[in-house]
Amino acid sequence: MYEGVDVPRRTPAWLAFVARHMGYRLTPVQAQQPRADELTGLSARDQLLQRLEQLLAERARVGPYALPAGVAVLRIDIDDLERVNEALSHAAGDIVIVALAQRIATIVGDPRNVSRIAGAAFAALVPTDGDDVAAVEALAHQVRRAVSDPVIVAGHYITSKVSIGVAFEDATDGAETALQNATLAVRRAREMGGDRVELADRDLAKKARLRLELEEEMRRGLDADEFRAWYQPIVDFGDGHVVGYEALIRWFTPDGRQVFPGDFIPVAESCGLVSELDALVLGQALERLADLPDPQFIAVNVSPVSLMRPDFVRRASALLAVTGVHLGRLHLEVTETALPSNLDVVRSAMLHLSMGGAQWYFDDFGTGYSSMSNLGDLPVDGLKLDMSFTRGIHAGDETSTRLAHGLLGLARGLELDTVAEGVETDAVAAVLREQGWEHGQGWLYGKAAPLNAA
C-alpha cells in the first residue's frame, strides 16, 4: 500500500494545494536535474536521450574478452489515465502520475535513468551485460505489478495499468532509434489489450517504415485513380444463373504491379483511407449497376471504420440519392467480426443508408461471438456464410457441415437471404444446395474481373 508520494520542490503550487485539499500527503524532495520535468522531478525527454547516448558510448567495449553490452530501453505508457481525469479531475490524474513516477524510479534504481517523456508516458534505461533479456523482462513486469497497486486520491483507491515496450540496443544504435523501437513495442502491447510487456525486434521498425511507405503510395494511387472495382459473380444454387456480383477492390500500380487487398486494406483502416476506398468502390459499383439487367444486384463491402465516420455516411448518401437504379439491387456488406462493441453509431449509419431501400448483409457470418445479438440489433437482410465453413465441407469436416446447416436454419427463421462464399467444387455446391442455401459465390463460378458495360 502506498500512503503518500514524493514530489519535487518545483511542483506547481496549485497542484500541491489541490493534492492537500484532496487528502493526499506530499513529501517534498529535491529534483534531480535543473531542467527536470516540473511535475515529477524526473529528467525530461532530451535529458534522457543525452543520458542514453552516454550509456551507449560507455558500453561500447572492445577486445576479445569483452562481453556484449548495451542498454535496454523501456517505454512505459499508462493505459487508462484518461478515466481518472474524467471521473475526478486532471489534478487527480497528475497525482497518479507523480505516484507512478516514484515507483518506477524506485524499481529502476538510478533516477537519472528514468524520464517522463510525454503526458502519460515514461521511459527507463537499464544497462545490460551479456544476455540479460530475461532479467530485463522480469524488471519490466516488476514495474507493471508495482504500478497496479492503488494510489489513494481524496478517499478513492485508483488502480492503474501500464503497457511496456522493451528494446535492446547496443552502441551501433542512436538514442532516437532506441526510443523509437521501444515505442513500437509499446504500441504493439496496447494493440493487444494493454497491461502487458512486449519486446521489440528489428523487424518492427522495418515494418513500420514499410507501412508508412505503403500509406504514401496509396495516397498517390488514389490521386492517380489507380484503384478499380472488379466483380465476382454470385449465382442461384437452383439453376446456376448469375443473380449478381460482389465488387472487390483491386490496385495496379503504373509499373503493372498488383498490390493485394490483404496488404493495403489493413493499412488503409489504420490511417483513415479506408473510407476513401469504400466511397470509390461504391461509386464505381453504382455506375455498373445501372448497366446490369434488372433484377441483378451488386454487393459492396463497407468497413465499420467508414460507418463510424459522418463524412463517409454523407458521401454515401449523396451517391445513393443520385443513382438511377432501384436501391433494392444494392447490397451493402459489413463484416460481422469487425463490428465495434458500441453499435450505436454503426446502427444509425446502417439505418440511414437503408432508408432508400439498400439491403444490408453480414459478411463472413458465423465466426463472431456476438452474431446472435447483432442480428437483433442491426437492420440485416441477409447472411454470407464464412468461407471457413465451405473449406471445412470440402475437407470432409462434419462439424463444418452441421454448423452451416444450423446457420441456414437461423437465417430461415429470421427470413434472411443466404449466400455461401468460397465455393470451389461441385461437391461443396451440391452439399450447400441440398441444405437449402440460396446463392453461391466462389471460384467455381468465376474469379473477380472487370465488368464491362453491356
Secondary structure, 3 states (H helix, E strand, C coil): CECEEEEECCCCHHHHHHHHHCCCEEEEECCCCCCCCCCCCCECHHHHHHHHHHHHHHCCCCCCCCCCEEEEEEEEEECCHHHHHHHCCHHHHHHHHHHHHHHHHHHHCCHHHEEEEECCEEEEEEEEECCCHHHHHHHHHHHHHHHHCCEEECCEEECCCEEEEEEEECCCCCHHHHHHHHHHHHHHHHHCCCCCEEECCHHHHHHHHHHHHHHHHHHHHHHCCCEEEEEEEEEECCCCCEEEEEEEEEEECCCCCEECHHHHHHHHHHHCCHHHHHHHHHHHHHHHHCCCCCCCEEEEECCHHHHCCHHHHHHHHHHHHHCCCCHHHEEEEEEHHHCCCCCHHHHHHHHHHHCCCCEEEEEEECCCCCHHHHHHHCCCCEEEECHHHHHHHHCCCHHHHHHHHHHHHHHHHCCCEEEECCCCCHHHHHHHHHHCCCEEECCCCCCCECCCCC
